């Protein structure tokens, strides 16, 4: 499921409107999880640096940095091997 925001008021497409994709149901150990953000109303040449973090049920996390431009999706694949061992 993807959260779909409403368009900015009065056609103001300079407003950030983030959409995210990520599993909305539990995943199993060893499963690859894909997630990523985009600026739904991003314009050509409009780019943002961001940090994305994944938190597991034990409280451990992994993170990655990237740049998202225009209205393109930025996707990450997370494996349980990226999370620190307990």
N, C-alpha and C positions, 0 to 999 in steps of 0.2 A: 504494500500500500504506500502511496506517495502522497504527502500533504500538498495540496494545490492551493496556493494563496489567491486572493482576489486581485485583479489588476489595480495598480495605483490610481488614486483619484485624479480626475481631470487630465488623464493621459500623461502624468508625471512619471516617465520611465527612468528617471534618475534615482528613484527610490529602490533600495535593495529589497528584494523579495526572495528569500532563500527557500529552496525546495531541497529536501533530503531523500535519499533512497537508502533503506537499510531493512534488514529482516524485522518483521513485526511479530514474529512467532519465535519460540525457543529454537535454538540450533543445537545439534549434537556435537560431542567432542570429536575433533578431527575434521569437522565440516569447514569448508572455506566460506567465509562470509564476505559479501561484497557490500560496500556502502560508498556514498559520495554525495556532495552538495552541488548545487548550481544556483545561479541568480536568474530566476525565471524571466525577468524582464531586462537582462543584461544586453547591452548594445555592443556592436563591434568595437574593439579597442578598449573596452571597459574591463579591467582585470583586478583581481583581489587575491592577496596572499592569505592563506588560512592554515590553521592547525586543526586536525581532526583527531579525536581520541576515542578508543574503544575500551570500555570497562567490562570486565567479566564478573560473574556472580561472586567470585572470591575477593573482589576488590582490587585485582591487578589490572593494569591497563597498558596499552601500546598506543603510540601516536605516530603521525606522519604529517609532513608539511607539503603544501603544493600551491599552485596558482590556478585559479579558475577565471576564464575569460568569456565575455559575451554571455550567451545563454547555454553554453556547453556544459555537459556533465563532466565531473571529475570523479573517476571511480578508483576505489582501492579494494584489493583482495586481502583479507586478513585470515591467516591460518593460526591455529592454536599454538604453533611453534613460535609465533612472534611474541607471545605473552611469556613473561618470566616464569621459570619453574617455581613451585611452592614447596 
